């Protein structure tokens, strides 16, 4: 039983309870919400794609587009993977999705 469709962004805001029919559910760490402690240093970036930048479910173009984030929007980069950045849009420490690093520019600070 994969939870990818069940556990999505914002799931970090509450508890998740699973009921099974006796079998243990299959849990993959990539299905679970990712977060960092609020006091950890996070780098702030701006979206540089003039038409906006696609926020995706995972690090790659094969992943579903969650939304298009407007030009010059500030985002927090939580982690980086092979040209992709896991980003936090609200500053709450939860990963909201992934963006191409080619269209993110670090802000001074």
C-alpha positions in Angstrom: 0.0 0.0 0.0 1.7 3.2 -1.2 0.8 6.5 0.5 2.0 8.8 -2.2 -1.5 9.9 -3.1 -2.6 10.1 0.5 0.2 12.0 2.2 0.7 15.3 0.4 2.0 18.7 1.1 0.6 20.3 4.3 0.3 16.8 5.9 2.9 18.0 8.4 0.2 20.1 10.0 -1.6 17.2 11.6 -1.4 13.5 12.6 -1.9 10.8 10.1 -3.7 7.6 11.2 -3.9 4.5 9.1 -6.2 1.5 9.4 -5.3 -1.7 7.7 -6.9 -5.0 7.2 -4.3 -6.8 9.2 -1.4 -6.2 6.7 1.3 -3.7 7.6 1.1 -0.7 5.2 4.1 0.0 3.1 5.7 3.3 4.1 8.3 4.9 2.0 10.1 7.9 3.5 9.5 9.9 0.2 5.7 9.7 0.9 6.0 11.4 4.3 6.1 15.1 4.9 9.6 16.6 5.1 10.4 19.5 7.5 13.2 21.2 9.2 13.4 22.9 12.6 12.4 26.6 12.5 15.8 27.7 13.9 17.8 26.0 11.1 19.3 28.4 8.6 17.5 28.4 5.3 18.5 30.3 2.2 16.0 32.6 0.6 15.7 32.6 -3.2 13.6 34.5 -5.7 11.9 33.0 -8.7 13.6 34.4 -11.9 11.3 32.8 -14.6 9.3 35.7 -16.0 6.3 33.4 -16.8 6.5 31.8 -13.3 8.1 28.6 -12.1 6.4 25.2 -11.8 6.2 23.7 -8.3 6.4 19.9 -8.7 5.7 17.0 -6.5 9.3 15.7 -6.8 12.7 16.5 -8.3 12.1 16.2 -12.0 9.9 17.0 -15.0 8.1 13.6 -14.7 6.5 14.7 -11.4 3.0 16.4 -11.4 2.8 20.2 -11.4 1.2 21.4 -8.2 1.1 25.1 -9.1 3.0 27.9 -11.0 4.8 30.2 -8.6 4.9 33.8 -9.9 8.0 35.7 -11.0 10.0 37.3 -8.1 8.3 35.2 -5.4 10.5 34.5 -2.5 11.0 30.9 -1.5 13.0 29.0 1.1 15.3 26.3 -0.2 15.3 23.3 2.2 17.5 21.0 0.3 19.0 20.5 -3.2 19.2 17.4 -5.4 20.6 17.1 -8.9 19.6 20.6 -10.1 16.3 20.7 -8.2 15.5 22.5 -5.0 13.0 21.3 -2.3 11.2 24.6 -1.4 9.1 26.0 1.4 6.7 28.7 0.2 5.2 29.8 3.6 8.4 29.7 5.8 6.9 27.1 8.1 9.7 24.5 7.4 7.5 22.1 5.4 8.6 21.2 1.9 5.8 22.4 -0.4 7.3 20.9 -3.6 10.3 21.0 -5.9 11.6 23.7 -8.4 14.3 23.7 -11.0 17.3 25.5 -9.6 18.0 27.1 -13.0 15.3 29.6 -12.3 16.0 30.5 -8.7 18.4 33.2 -7.6 19.7 33.6 -4.0 18.7 36.8 -2.3 21.2 38.8 -0.1 20.6 38.4 3.6 
